[in-house]
Amino acid sequence: MSALRRAGLIALMLSAPLTALAAAEVSICYNYGCVTEAPVRFDDAALGAQQRRLATARTAEEERQILAEVIGWMYREAGKQSPIHADRAGDFLDDGVYGRMDCIDHATTTTRLLAVLEARGALRFHRLLPQARRTRFVLFQHFSAVVEEIVPAPQAAVEAVPDHVPVLLALCDCDVSDDLPKPAPEAAGTPGARYVIDTWFYDHGTPAVVLPLAAWLDGEGPNVQ
């Protein structure tokens, strides 16, 4: 069988229709303490592209790495529609700037962005939890979005092959068994482990800092104020 015919057959086998999802509108917090909010919109095509990035993760750790980048992208998109593009790391570098964000703004906004991804089924290895708060000394508090590692539902990609594919294979004089989609291997990880997804530490649109919740509560993270 020619390479062209083989490629076409495999493409047909993997061409199961995708369900269209709606665009998402999220309220973004800024100016410290979420005193100001602005709606931003993410269209379905752009979100779908990010969802496909997350779908490449084979483990919970990989999903967290990609998730940090996806959240950074969502902030950059939000910055095109709101003044949060002026936000800088910590609280002092953008003091008095319209569009600045403190940890309350970040924790609330990031939690909302994660909720969008979760609602689309983009998080396979994690679920969203309520925000976490850490207190160091009396006057300093810090907040962050939190996710918990879960066991993903098993994927049976072979069962998703369209009904007409076996008929095509019967007419084909080739062996494409090695090209059939295989179920994902059993995921390694620690179900129940919790992680912060913290976007406060760096300048606007930078990938989020991901830390084990226990380490974050103990004060770990970039040294900014």
Phi, psi and omega in degrees: 000138182291156179298324181295315180295319180297315180297321180294322180294316180295321178299320179296321180296329184260013187262034177298137184296146177261143178282127179289136178244154184281160171296161182239138174245131184232141176270121183261134179266144173199180183068024173074129178072015181058035180285339178233140178226150178219138178281137173233153186239134174246121182282161187298320182297316180293317178295322179299322179296319178291324178296322178293326175298314180295328181292345178282347181293133179257349179220166177298321180297317178297320180297321179295320179297315179291321181300321178302320180287321180296318178296320175301318177298317181298323176294319180296321176296318178296326179291341175283342184245359183210168183282007183290353175299343179278352184294140177234170184303141178067208183244342189265332184291339179239025183304125179085356182277134177289124183105359178296155181226131172263186185292333176292316177300314182293313182299318180293314181294314181297321177299319179293321179293319177297325179296325177297313180296318180296320181295333178275357183077020183281341179262107181264333185252359184218158170231153183280138177241167174299159180300154175251154178230136173239146181234122175238125189065198186267324191264343187256121174235150180221141183239155177204155170288153184223142171234157179238136180287138180230170173272119182291152175297141181297141179257130178241077186297327182297323181291343181273359178295132181304152184300331185282348184295315178304325179295317179296320179295325180295330180274354185262140180264035186233164177248107181246022183300327181288343182265353179294140179297138182253150175299149179295145178294161179301128186283135175269146179166193181228083180307135182098341178293140184244144184223144172272145172244094193248117182257007185280333192291330187239174181297162182311132173082000177285144176309144183295153171276128179245123181222149170303138183305317182298319179294318178297316178299333180276003175102003181289155181137165178305147183274089177227164179229000000 
